[in-house]
Amino acid sequence: ALELAGYHFSRKASWKTILMLAKTRSMMRKKSHLILEMPIIRDKETISILSLLLIMISVSLDENRRAVPMITMSAIQLSMARGISPSMASSLAFFGTLLVRCGFKTTEGAKYVAIAMDVQAKYGYKNSVANVAMMSFGTIFSFTTPLADCIKPLSDAFRVGLENGDTTHAMSCGSMQLLFRFLSGQNLRLLASILRKQYSEMKQANLTRSMRAVETIAAAVNNLLGKGSSQSCLPTAVGDGPEIIGTSHVLISIGSILQLVNSYLLGDIEGAMRMTTKLNDAPDILAGTILPYFSEFYRGMSSLTLLHIQRSQMGMAQLKTSLKRCKAGRKKSPQNLSHHAYLLEAEYNFLLKKYSASEKLYLQAIEHSSAVLHENALAHERLGWFYLQRSQHENAKEQLVQARLLYSKWGSRAKVKILEMKYSCLSAS
């Protein structure tokens, strides 16, 4: 249909894409302030073409990501030439996300996402609410605001999307807000109750793929709560891993990240390393989101566990790569990712026997992770381990007791049990 309307897209990226991006950026810088005053498109053929372009973007995100930039810019250029339509907000949101994915400043992408939300507010286009929310709070704003603050907009957009028939983007919003609840350290028992409720809503809407994503999150929550599959927080059996999620590469990567975090925290380093292998393509699949930085942090921490047992050149190389990427994440999102870089750097300095610098970095990790319950607990746990290696037993006990308290507050009985078995000083406190 698009070819009949004069649109043709190559399956490969080329210099034409780069040139088109430069021209589109220049045009948007000059004209973006005029968008809210543009006329409404009445021509049905133009509206249909724009709708098809947006569908093509969504399909290409899973099937052929190299085509996404050209299709996105085609939608933006047509919208800017003709005026406001129900597709305008989504086109702007996709364009803002594209800029961030291509390495431009997050503030530049956020500017167009903000205009997209203004278009929605002014013209009441509810059909694009879920899509714009996913592009904004699921991607760009997750760098600029605390993850916990992205949860409600995504949750609201999930329900608006269901009400207006946009099940594809509603599904994405629903899965992402559940993942953000987990990564931001929300209490696991509360998360389990929310999982049950959302699973029921997805079942009523027949969102099979989203139900499988929820099952993957529930599996991680069950393990951390210390429950088996027979005590699942869902009314049906939970699947065994990310392979159950379906054909979406994004959802498979999300499932692998959850299993990586779960495996590392519960001491299953072999399982964690298996997940890091599955996540080799995550930086490309999840580009433009904050998720690859979480993956890289737990990849680095898993590598460190093995390095403390036996040094290897490959392990050190992997650690240096993870540390470099976590430091880049700290620059992009200081409030969400700083503690990852500090904690990984503390561990790296310990390996180099720079003990004074290492202790300071552990303390910085504790300070910057105060809003994320389980990672604040992890920072205290690792500092306690550091003091044990330095034979500072009283300091070690203080940190480990605090770690146990925080893990308990998070709701992870399984992690508390592991901590008590690993450190004898906790059994007497």
N, C-alpha and C positions, 0 to 999 in steps of 0.2 A: 504493500500500500504506500509506504514511504517512497519507494523507488518510482512509483507512478507519479508521485507529487514532486519528483526531482531530487530526492535525497538518496545518497549512496554512501556507505561507510566502509572503509577498508578494515580488515580484521587485524591489521598490524599498525602500530604507532609509526609515525613518520615525521619528517620535517614540516609537513603541512599542518600537523597537529600543533607543533610548537609555534609556528607562525600564527595560526588561528588563535591560540591562547594569548599571545602577545597583543594581537589586535583586539580581542574581546576584553582583556584587562584594561587596555587603553580606553576603549569605548565606555566601559562601565565606570571608570574613574570620572569621566566627563559627564555622564548622563544619569548616574544612579540616584542623584538627588531629585530627579524629575519623575521618578517612577510612580509615586503616589498621585501625581497629577495627570497621568497618561489616560487616554480614552479607553473605554471598555470595548473589546473586540466583539463584533456582531457576526462576522463571517463564519459560518459553520465549518467550512473546509479548513480554515486556519485553526479553529478550535480543535478539530479532529486531528490535524497534523501534530499539534502540540501535545495532545493526549497520547498519541502513538509514540512520540519521541520520549515522553516520560516512562511509558511502558518499556520501551527499548532500553532505557537507562537501568531500570530495575532488573530486567532480564540479564543485561550485560554484566551487572555486578557479580552474578554467579557464573555466567557462561563465558564471557570474553571481556575482561576488565580493560583491555587495551582500547576497546571501542568507546568506553565511557566518556573520555574527555571530548572527543569530536561530537558525540551525540548531545552531550550537555551544552556545549557551546552553540550548537545549532539551535537548541531550544531557547537559549538566552538571546541569541541574535534575532530570532524570529519574534520573540516576545517584545524585545525592545523596539523592533521595527513596527509592530502592529498595535501593541497596547496591552491592557490588563485582561487576563482570562483566568479561569479556574486553575490553569497550569502555571501561572506566574510565580506563585509562592514556592512551589516545589522546584521550579527551574532555578530560582535564586538560591534556594537552600543547597541544591546539588552543586551549583557553581561555587558557592562559598566553601563547601566541603572539598571540591576539586582543588581549589587553590591551596588549602591546607595540606592535602595529600601530595601536591606537587612541591611542597617545601616552602611555600610563602608563609608570611607571618600569620599566626592564629588570629590576630586582630583584624586583618584584612578579610579573612573568611567570615569572621563573626559579624562584620559590618553587613554583609549581604544576607546572612541568616536573620539578622535583626530586621532588615527591610522586609524580608519574606513574612515575618510574623506581623509586621505593620500592615502588609497587604491583606493578610488573613483577617486581622482585626477590623480593618476598614470595610472590606467587602463581604465578610462573613463566609468565606470559602471553607466549609468544614471538611470537604472531601480531601483536603491536603494537610489537615492538622497532624495526623499521625506521621506522615512522611517528613514534614518540616520539623516536628519534635525529635524524630530520630536523627535527622541531619544536624540539629542544633544541640540538644541536651544529650544525645547519644554519641556525638562526635566532638564538635568544636567546643561547646561550653563545658565539657568534661575536663578540658585543660584549664579553663579560666575560673571555674567555680568548684567548690568541694563536691565530690561525687554524691554525697548525701543530699545536696540541694538539687541534683538532677533527677532524683527518683520520682518526686510527685508529678512534675510536668510529663515525664514519660508514662507514668501510671495513668494520668488523666487522658493522655493522647491514645493510650491503648483502648480505653473504653469509647472515646469519641470515634476512633477508627472502626471499631466493631459496629457502632450504631449507624455509621455512614457507609458501610460496605467495603471499607478499605482494609480488608483482612490481612493483606500482605504486610503493610507497614504497621498495622496494629500488632501483628505477631512479633515484628522486630522490636517495637517499643516495649512490649510485654516481657520479652526475653532479656532485653538490655537492662530494664529497671530491676529485674530480679538479680541479675549479675552484679549490678551496682550496689544493691542491698548487701550482697555477700562480700564484695570487695571493700566496701566502706565500713565493715565491721559491725553490721546490725546484729542484734541479739539473735542467736540461732533459733531459739524457741519461737520468737516472734516471726522470724522468716519462715519457719515451718508452717505456721498458721496461714501466712500470706500465700505460700505455695499451694496449700490446699484450696484456698478460695479462688486463686487465679486458674488453677488446673480445672476446677469445675466450670469456670466461665469459658475457658478454651474448649472444653469438651462440648458444651452447649453450642458453641459456634463451629464445631467440627474442625478445629485448627490442629490437625494431627501432628504436623511438624513442630509446632510450638509446644504441644503436650510432651513431645519427646525431649525438647530442650528443658522443660520444667522437670522432667524425670531425672535428667542428668544433674541439675542443681540439687534436687531432692536427695540423690544418691550421696553427693558430697556432704550435705547437711546431716543426713542420717549417720554417716561415718563419724563426723565430728561430734555429734550428740552422743555417740556410743550406742547407736541402735543398729540392728540388723535389718535386712530387707523385709523380714516378717513384721517389723515394727515401723514400717515406712510412714512418713508424714503425709503420703498420698493414699487415696482410696484404692489404687490399683498397684500392681507390681512395678517396681522400678527397674529400668534397664541396666545393662552391665557396663556401658561406656559410651564414648562419643560416636561410635559407629552407628548407634541406633537413631541418630538425629535425622538422617535423611540425606538428601543430595546437596544441601546448602553448605558450601565451604566455610562460610562465616559461622554458622551454628556448630559445625564440627570443630572449628578452632576454639570457639567459646567453651565447648565441652572439654576440650583438651586442657585449656587453661585452668578450669575448675579442678580437673583431676590432678594437674600439676601442683596446685596450691594444697589440695587435700593430701596428696601423697607426701609432699615435703613436710607439712606440719605434723603428720602422724608418723614420720620417721621411715616411710617406705621410699628410700632413695632410689632403689632399682626401678620402682614404678614411676617416680618423678623423672628419671633420666629417659625412660621410654616416652613419656609425654613431651619432653624437650625435643626429641627426634621428630615426633609428629608435628611439632610447632615450628619446624624450620621455615615453612612458608608463611607463617603468621604475619611477619612484618609487611608482606605484600597484600595478603588477604584482608588484614585488618587495618591497612594503612589509613591514616586520617583519624583513627580512634586512639584512645589512651591505652587500649588493651595490650598492644605489643610490649609496652614498658613494664606492665605487671608480669607478663610472661618472661621477659628478660631478667627481672629481679629474681624470680623463683628459679629460673635456670641457673643463674649465678650462684645462688645460695645452695642449690643441689650440688653444683660442681665443687663448691667449697667443702662440703661435707666429705666428699671423696678425697679432696686434696689434703684434708687434715689426717686422713688415714694413710695416704700414699701420694707423694708428689709425682706429677707427670707434666711433660711439656704441653701435651694436648689440653690437659685440665687447666693449666695456667693461661694458655692462649684463650680458652673459652671464658675464663674468669675476666681477663682483661677486656675482651669484647663486650661482655655483659656490663662491666663497670663503665666502660665508655658510653654505652647506650643509656645506662641509668643516669649518668651525669647529663647527657643530652636531654633526657626526660625531665630532670630537675630544672633545667633552663626553661623548658616549655610549660611546665606546670609545677611551680615551686610548692604550692600548698598540698598537692596530691602525691607528688613523687619524690620530694626532697629526702624523706626518711629512707627510701630505698637506696639512694645513692650513698647516704651517710653510713648505713649499716653494711652495705657491700664493701665500701671503702675501709671501714673499720676491720672487717675480716681480712681484707687484702693486706692491710698494714700489719696485722698480727702475723700473717705468713712471712712477712718481710722482717719480723722481729722489731718493728717500730712500735713498742708497747705504749709509750706515752701518747703518741698520735692516735693509736688505736682506741685507747680509753676515751679520749676526747670525742672521737667520731661516734663511739657507742652512745655517749651522753647526748650528742646532737641528734642521733637517730631517735632516742627516747623522747626528746623535746619536740621534734617535728612530727612524731607519730601519735601524739596524745589524742587526736580525734578519731583514730582508727584502732579499735579495741584490740583485735587479735595481732596486729602488727606492732602495736605498742608493747603487748605481752611478749612478742617475739624479740623485740629489742632488749627488754629486761632479761629475758632468758639468755640471750647471747652474751650480754654483759656479765651475767652470773657465771656463765661458762668461762668467760675471759678471766674473771677473778679466781676461779678454781685453778686454772692453768698457772696463775701467778701466785698460788698458795695464799690468797687473801680470803680465807674461809668465811669470816664474818660478813664481809662485803658481798661475797658470793651468795650466802644464805639470804641476805636482805633482798637482793635482786631476784632470786629464784622464788622467794615467797611472794613478791609482788607480781611476778609472771604468772604464778599459779592463781592468784587472786583475779587477775585480769582475764585469764583463760576461762576461769569459772564464771565470771561475770558475762563473758561472751556466750557461755552456755555449752562449751565443749568439754564434756565429761571425759571423752576419750583422750583428749590432749592432757588434761589434768592427771589422769591415771598414768600416762606415759611419762610425764614429768616426775611424778612421785616415784616411779620405778627406776628412773634413770639417776636421780639425785637423792642420795640417802639422807642428806641434811633436811629434806622436806618431811620425811616420815616422823620426825620428832617435833615438828613445829605445828 
